[in-house]
C-alpha cells in the first residue's frame, strides 16, 4: 500500500489552522441582552459557545424548563449561529446529573453518536490512502463522509426522560432567529471567508456567500428559512419528523446526490437510528470522582486515566504550570493516549478493556514508568489487567477541533454537560434542510489494519466512530456534583478538560482562572504549548528533558459550572472560554 502520509498532513494542517485561529472574543452581547464570561448565581445558569444560544437556554429555564429542556433550545440555536461546530446534522454526548437520585445512580450518559450507513465498508476511503495526490480534504468533502445524524434522536430521548416543558416549545428561540435573522459574528465570518471547501458545494455556497462569492460580512443579517421549516417539522412531529418523511428524504438525497463523493446513507439508515442510554465511566481522583462518557467516546476513559496516573504525584507541591508539573502531566497524557489509541472504539462492536482507564493498581503501575527527569518519548499501550494483550493496532484518526460544549444547571439542581459536533469545520460541507451534515465517517480510522492487525476503530456497518468528546462531572465524597466541564478541540479535548480539572482541584483556581490558563498538551508525540503565553519560558527546559516542543495557537472552548455549597445555601459559578464567543447567563 502506498503512503499518503505527507499530503495527508499537509491537508490536515490547513484544516486545523482554520479551526484553531478565530477565537478571543471575550465579551459578546446577543441581540436579546448582555452576557459575561464569568458569573455567579443561585437559581439557574447556562454557559455556552454563543450568546444567542446561551440566552435561548436561559429563556427556557425562566419558563420553568429543566436543564434538558434548555439543552435542546441551546443546541437548536447553535446549529443556526455556529454551523461550523455542531447542529441537527451532527451528533452529541449528553451527561445528566440528578441530585435526587440514589448516590450511585445520579448520572446518566446519553449516547447520540452518529452511525455508519449499512453499506459502509472498512476500505471506503482507500483512494485517499493509496493516492499520494490526495489528502484528508478528499475524505471529508461530500456525502461519503456523512454518518447517520443523531443529535435529534438523542435529545428527544433525553426530553422523554427529563423534560418538563412541551417538546415543541423548545424550538421557539431558534425559530425566531432563523426567520428574523441573526448577525454574522466575527468568528463565523472568519471561518466562512477562509474555508477552502464551502464554495465547492452549491447549497453551502448559496447560503454563506453573496452573488460575487464573498463571505457575508460581520454584522450581516443572515436568515435561514430552510432551517425554520426543518425546526417546525421537528417541533411538531418529534424525532420521527427528522428520521422519517420529507426531511429524512431531503437529507438522504443531499448525501446520495452530493456533487463530490456521493454517499451511501439511505432512508433505512435514518429510520434505524437509535440513541442509547449508557452508564458513565467513573474513576477516582484524590478525594473526588471523575465521571465521563463511555465508548464510543474515548473522552471519559482517557480523562480518568490521565488523572488516575497523576494521583501518584503531588501536583500541588510542584506548583501550577511549573516545569515539574507540566512534565509529569505530559507524560501521563502520553500513557493514557497510548491506551486510548490502541483499545478505544464502539464497545458494541469491540471488546474495550475499560479497566485500563480506571483501575488504580494498573494506573499506579503506569505512573511508575514516568521519569521525573526525562521524557519517555513514545509510550506503548499497556496490557489490560487480568488479561493478555488484545491484538489491535493503532489507527489513523485526525479528529479535527470543530465542536461545541455547554453546561447548564436548572432550579432543581439538575445539570447537563453536553458536547456536540459535526466533526470538521462545517462537517462534510453538504447542506440539507438549512443545516450542515456531519463528516463523522472520518472519525473512524481511515486505515483499517496495520501490520496484519485490525484497528479497533475501523469502519463497520452500524458502528459508531470513536470520539474524544468529554462532557464531564466531578463529584465529591458524597457523590454530589461539584463541577460540570467540557470543551471542543478534537483529539485535544481530553487534555483541555483534564488540565482544567487539575487547575481547580489541585491548584485552587476559580473556574475562570482555570479556563484562562495557557494550554500544554501531547497526544503522544510533539508537545504543543499555547503560543504567546507564559508557557514560552518552558520550551527549552522541556526540550532539555527530551520533549519535542512547538508553540501554536489553540482554540479550546471550555464552558463549565462549579457548584458551591455552604451554610448560606448553594450557589453556582459559571465560566466561558475567552478563546471563542462563549458567555455565561444566569439568575
ABEGO torsion letter per residue (X at the ends): XBBAAAAAAAAAAAAAAAAABBBGBABBBBAAEBBBABBBBAABBBBBABAAAAAAAAAAAAAGBBAAAAAAAAAAAAAAABAAABEAABBBBBBBBBAABBAAAABBBBBABBBBBAABBAAAAAAAAABAABBAAAAABEAAABBBBAAAAAAAAAAAAABABBAAAAAAAAAAAAAAEBBBBAAAAAAAAABAAAAABAAAAAAABBAAGBBBBBGBBBBBAAAAAAAAAAAAAEAAAAABEAAAAAAAAAAAABABGBBABBAAAAAABBBBBBBBBBBBBEABBBBBBBOABAAAAAAAAAAAAAAABBAAAAEBGBAAAAAAAAAAAAAAAAAAAAABBBAAABBBBAAAAABAAAAAAAAAABBAABBAEBBBBBBBBGBBBBBBBBBBBAGBBBBBBBBBBBAAGBBBBBBBBAGBBGEAGBBBGGBBBBAAAAABBABABBGGBBBAABBBBGBBBBBABBBBBBBBAAGBBABBBBBBGEAAAAAAAAAAAAAAAAAGBBAAAAAABBBBBBAGBBBBBBBGBAAAAAAAAAAAAGBBBBBBBBBBBBBBBBBBBBAAEBBBBBBBBAABABBBBBX
